[in-house]
């Protein structure tokens, strides 16, 4: 076989391969022998059908399809060996000519690692908003803790329900018709006045007593996942089984001690410290993202179109899967967003281009600065993903599993990228000013 490099631009190489006639004939012969093994025709033993008989009944297309599959593997291996390249994707093959008793011509296009021209990546100037925790935020978190530790004792009297009461409800369809209830709901807890259930429940159940039964009509939202009932009016028999009133604990030292703090003041200090840590982490992530964005913007990378196409295809595939989980399709989504399919594809393409450029720029910086990931760092990160005793054994097994599935390199690359971003952060010129946390 003769291999000719046809073009080399945007980090893509197209190879034109000339295949001798004898090789083409051998390829078709092997292809036929493989597919005929599972074919049975009356009057012939399985796998022993003459080729002419096979072609009369099934045609020649299936033989050629199998020949092309085998050829792809042969040519891919040959290119890797002889051209000394490392493709970033599986090659795309175009069969120009492939007929028996004739010389074959095939083209294979591959994407290789692009050249990266780095701009300035040290000393990037960014502004930091030094975080400040307001007293109001501490009080809000304290209220959330108070609600999380609330008690709900049953009422000692059978009084009418009031706003904010928790009701235990039994619900069943009033008529035999499609219902969102797969079966009767016997213990559904509902806070009166919340948006947990439609407004008709609040209207009918406010002022009810234990044992009261109400006929409640409601309309199922049009976007309900069960299409057979979406947008339909249903009637439910709803019985109040129990009423409970939320009882909030007092915010005092005893409450603080239950949460393992010495006093209410130490609890507030702990909340303030935690909020500050969260905000500082969030601000650091924002600064890192801004630094990376500026570094990538200052760099030049010619992304192979093949990589972009594959990235867009993968995004579309993932997007469709997410919509399917929500029982939606692309057409419905586009209609909701007032967007065309072309606009969606352009959006995905832009995202893919940014993601790939960022990936290659970070990789180049890591090379320049000799940033590597040690086995100790890999094991330490894997240890965070396993639980129980014998962590070393579990880490080893997880590492072996990732390697077996071809995912270990991706895992290591993620750690390397994080280390590279840490390096860029440490080398950046960060000026800060105090801002209110409300901004």
N, C-alpha and C positions, 0 to 999 in steps of 0.2 A: 504494500500500500504506500502511496505517495501522499504526504501531508504538506499542504501549502498554506501559509499564513496569509489570509486575504486582507485583513485590516486590523488595526489596533488603535482604538480611540475610546475615550471615556472609560478606560480600564476594562474594555471588552475586546476579546479576540475571537475572530471568526476563522475557523480552519476549514479548508476545502480538502476532502479526502477522496482520492481516486482508488477504486477497489477493482483489482484485476478480475477478468471474466471467470477464471477458474475459482477464485475465492467466492464470487457471487453464486456460482453453481453449487459449491459446497454448502454455502449458507442456506440456500433453498432446500437442499437435500436434507440437511440436519433439521430444518424447521418442519418439513413434512414428517420425518421419522418421529418427531416429538408429539405433534398433534394427532397423528394417526393412531397412537397407542390407546386412546380412549374412544375411538370410533368403531362402531360395529355396523356392518351391512350384511343382510341375509345372504348366505352362500359363501361368506368369507370368515375366517377366524379373526377374532378381535386383534387389531394391530397388524394384520397381514393383508390389508387391502391394497391392491395395486394403485399406484398414483393416478393413472388415467381414469380408473373407476371413481376414485375419490373426487377428482376434479370435475367429472361429469355430473356428480350429485351435488357437491358443495361449492364448486368453483375454485378459483385460485387465490382469492383475496385473503382467506384465513392463513394460507401458507406464507404469503407475503408479509402479513401482519406479524406473524411469529418470527420471520426472518429479520424484520426491522427491530424487534425487541432484542434479539440476540446480537444484532449488529451494534446497537446502542452500547451495550455492555463492553463489547470487544473494542470499539473505537474509543470509548471513554477511558478504559484502562490503558490503551496505547498512547493517547494524548498525555495522560498523567505521567507515564513512564518516559516518553521521548521528549516532551516539551518542557519538562521540569516546572510545571505550574501548579498552583494550589487554588482551584476554583472556589469561589465563595458560594456558588449555587450549583445545582446539577445543570449540565449543559442542555441547551435546546438544540434539537436535531431537525434538520430539514433534508428530506430525501429528494434530491434533484432528479436522480435516475437510478432505478434498481430493477433491472429485468434480467432474467436468465439468458445466458449466451451473449451477454453484453457487459461491457465495463460499467461499473457503478460509480455514481458521483453523489457524495453526501456532504452537507455542511453542518458543522457544530459550532455553536456560539457559547462562549463561557465568560463569566464575570470574574475578574481577579481583583486583588486588593488594590484600591486606588492610591495614587500619589497624594500626599497631604503636604501642603505648604502652610506651615504654622505662621500665624502673626504673633503679636506680642501676647504672651500668656503669663508673664510674671509682673507683679505690681499693678494688676488691674484695679482701677479706682471705683469703689462703690461706697454708698452711704448706708450706715446702719441705724435703724431706729432702736435705741436702747429702751428696752421694755420697762413698763411701770405698772404695778398692780394697784388698782384703785380699791378703796375700802368697800365700795358698792359690790365689786366682784367677789370679795371675800364673803360678804353677807349673802349674796346669791348662792354661792357654793354651800354655805352653811344651811341655807333653807333647803337645798336639794338633799343634803345629808339628813336633815330633820324629816323630810318627807319619806326618804328611803328607810328610815327607822320608825315610821309610824305604825301604830297598832290599829286593828279594825275589829273592836269588840262588837258582838251582836247587841241590838237594842233590847232594853229590858221592858219596853212598852211598845205596843203596836200602834205607833203614831203614823200619820201620813208622811210619805217621803218628802224630803227637802233637797234643795240644790246641793250637790256635792256628795250625797249619800251613795254608798255602793250597794247595788241590788243584785241578788242572785236570781236569775231568770230561767224559766223553763219555756222553750219556744217550740211550736210545732205548726206545720202548714194548716191553714184553716180549710183549704180545699185540696183535692188531689190534683195538683198542677206542678209544673217544674218549679223547683225551689232551690235557693242557694244552700239550703240545709240538706246535706246528704242523708241525715237522720235527725230525729228530734234532739234539740240542744237542751240538756237537762240542768246544767249548772254553768250558765254563762254569766260572768261578773261584768257589770256595766256601771260606770260612774255617771250618775245623773247630771246631765249638762255637758258631758264631754262629746267629742265628735267621733267617738268609737262606733256609734250607731246613728242612723239617719234622724233628723229633727223630729219626725213623727213619734219616735220612742220617747223623747223627752216630753213632748206635749201630752202624750197619753199617760205616762207613768208618774209625772209630777203630781203629788197628792194622793197616790195610791197607797194601800196598806198591804201587809202580808196576807196572802191568800187571794187577793184581788186578781181577776183575769181580764185582760183587755184584748180586743180585736184591733190589731194595728195593721194599717195598710202602708206600704212603702213602695217606691219605685227603684228597681235595681239600676245602678249607673250604666250608661250605654257602653262604657269601656270595661265592664265586668268580664273577667276571663272566661266565664261560662256563657258562651254565645247564645245558647238556647234560652237563657233568661235575661240577658242583657237588655236594658231598656224597658222591661216588663213590670207591670204592677202586680205585687203579690200580697196576700193577706195572711197574717200570722196570729195564732192564739198565744198570747204572752202572759205567763203567770208569775207574780211576785212571790218568791219562796222565802226570801230573807232580806233584811235591811241591816246594813252596818254603817257606822259613822266613823270617819277617819279621826283618830286621836293622835295628835302630834306630841312628841316628847318635849319637855321644857329644855330650852337651850341654857344649860348651866354646867357647873363642874362635873356633876354626876353623869350627864350626857357625854361630856368629853372623856371621862374615865372609861365609859363603856366602849369608846373607840380607841382605847389605849393611849390617851393623852392625860397629862397630869392635871390640866385645868382648861377652862374655856379659852383662856388667853393663849396657852400653848397649842390648842387646836387651831385657833385662828392663825397663829404664826406658821403652823404646819401647812395650812391651806394656802397661805400667802406664798410660802416657799415653793410649793408644788405648782401653783399657777405661774410663778415666775420662771420656773424650770421649763414648763410647757411653752411659754411664750418665747423664751430664749432659744429653745430648740426650733420652734417654728420660724423665728427670725433668722437663725443660722441657715436653715434650709432655703429660705427666700434669698438670702445673700449668695449662697452657693449656686443657686439656679441662675441668678443674675450674672455671676462671674463666668459660669460655663457658657451662658448665652453670648456674652461679649467675646469670650475667647473663640468660640465657634464662628461668630460673625466676622472676626478678624482673620480667619483662616480660609484657605481655598482647597476645596475637594471636588473632584469630578466623580460624582456617584454613577456607577454603571447602571444604565437604564434597566437591565435585567433585574438588578436588585430592587429597584424602585417598583417595578411591575409586580415582583413576587411579594414585596411588602404590602402593596395596595391590595393584592388578592387575599393575603392573609388577614388584613384588617376587615375587608368586606366579609370574609368567611366568619370571623369572630363576631362581627356586628350582627350578622344574620342569626347566629346562634343565640346571642343575647336577646334579640327581638323575639325569637321563637320561644324562649323561656317566659316572655311576657305575653305570649300568644298574639304577637303582632307580626306583620311582614314589612318588607322595605317600602312597598307602595303606600301602606297606611302611614308609616312613619314620615315619609316624604311629604305626604299630604298634610299631616299635623304640623310639620315644621315649615311648610310652604317652600319647599326646596326641591330642585330637580335632581335626577340621578347623576347628571353631569357635575353639578355643584358638589354633591356628596363625594364623588370620586376625586374631584380637585382638592377637596378638604383633606381626604385621606392621603393623597399624593404629597401635599405640603407637609403633613405630619410625618410621613415616612422619610421624606428628604431631610427634615430637621433631625429626626432620630438617627438616621444613618450617618449624617455628617458629624453629629455629636459623638457617635460611637467611634468613628475613625479618627477624629481629632483627639479624643481622650486616649486612644490607643497609641497615637503618635507621640503624645506628650509623655506617656508612660515609658515608651522606648527611649526617648531623649533623656529622661531623668532616671532611667534604670529602675523603675518602680515595679517590683515583682511581688508575688504572693507566696509566702512560705507554707510548708506543710502544717506547721503549728497554727498558722492563721486559719487555714482551711478547717482543721480539726476543731479549733475553738468556735468557729462559726457554725459548724455542723452540730456541735454539742448543744447549741441553743435550740436545735430542732428535735432533739430526742429527749425522752423522759424515762424515769425509772432508774434502777441500779445498773451496774455494769456499763456505764456510759461509754467507756473506751471501746468495748465490743460493739455497742450499738452504732457508734460513730463510724467504726471500720466497715460495718455492714452497709450503712447508708452511703458511704463513699463508694464502695464497690457497686452498689445498685445504681448510683448516679453515673458511674463510669460505664456500666453495662448498657445503660439506656442512652449513652452519648450526651449526658447533661452535665457532667462534671466540669467540662471546659467552660460552659456557660456560667456555671456557679462561680468558678474561679475568676472569670472575666468580670463578673459583677463586683466581687471584692476588690479587684484591681482598679476598676473604675472609681469605686468609693475612695480608695487610697489616693488616686490621682486627683479627685475633687478636693480631698483634704489638703493635698499639696498646694493646689491652686488657691485655696482659702488662706493657708498660712502665708503665701507669698503675695497676697493681695494687699492693697492699701485701702484700709477700711476706716472711714471717718464716721463718727456717730453723733447723734443728738437725741435728747430725751423727748419722747412723744407720749402723749396720753394714750393709754391702752384702748381708749374708745375710738382712736383714729386708725 
